């Protein structure tokens, strides 16, 4: 062992690295109770009769110099060697070279292999937007919003006809719909554009039925205002609403649950099926119980694992904290840390506060400390080590 220590000290003087008391990655220790140096054979060669070491094995010591492409950027909160210049969008290729912050130009930036790569923004908002770079000039970014631009509708260069709007990336409206101020509407049923654009219906006409027939309201029907029509989820399957008006039985059929009229009048489910709306509209489906699930207002749910119906229908697990995801296990809500993070202080209020990939005091796992005093960084969840002599020890 004395010979091992001497070898490591000599190598340390040659290459400028400190010798570790214990070179297991991520488990550096110091002090009188520290374990003796350990060395890992690289090829399982024959043992040296003088030292007991396998031939061609590497001596590993504490590393203190950031290996490429890792570095330390002084204007970031990350610790030593905490920045990867190959994929850090805020420090891409070099410290401070940012690929982010181009939202005003409708661009998103990524760092790939140390170079910024930009793409046009596609925002899933209401209404949706889809930007494109039609003039191929980086200076003004992605200057065209193709969902509404009449000169570049849907794609660059596709122009709409005169007086035609570009609506959601298409010129004009589909058959059966009318363009009302750049919005496609059905003039036969739209309460705000009934029979003509801008013609809004009065939901409380002076001659309204008192009381109204069941499941009805006044609105636009066949392009005319102040007509009785069915509420959502109900229909007039016996056809007496128009004929009898106030004397009718209204919209008597629940098309959201009736297996004989599922989604529409006359749509009958197969034997054993039920009519259920799981968010895609009423349709014939197998019963929840047959699938081993509970029937909840939003549809079938596994009460043992569904975070929106955990233990009981509508029991939604609370929102997660920083670097957490919510979980439902055996009907009980909980949290898990996202990959690479941990809750090392056991305080749920700050979520999973530690980045195990770069934290020198929690490197790879909570409590696993690198030798910070010697300048050893944590890189990708491992305390940095390096070959003591940049080579091998041979017999």
Buried (B, 14 or more C-beta within 10 A) or exposed (E): EEEBEEBBEBBBEEBEBBBBBBBBBBBBEEEEEEEEBEBEEEEEBEBBEEBEBBBBBBBBBBBBEBEEBBBBBEEBEBBBBBBBBBBBBBBBBEBEBBBBEBEEBBBBBBBEEBEBEBEBBBBEEEEEBBBBBBEEEEEEBBBBBBBBBBEBBBEBEBEBEEEBBBBBBBBBBEEEBBBBEBBBBBBBBBBBBBBEBEBEBEEEEEEBBEEBBEBBBBBBBEBEBBBBBBBEBBBBBEEBBEEEEBEBEBBBBBBBBBBEBBBEBEBEBEEEBBBBBBEEEBBBBBEBEEEEBBBBEBBBBBBBEBBBBBBEBEBEBEEBBEBBBBBBEEBEBBBBBEEBBBBBEEEEEEBBBBBBBBBBBBBBEBEBBBBBEBBBBBBBBBBBBBBBBEEBBEE
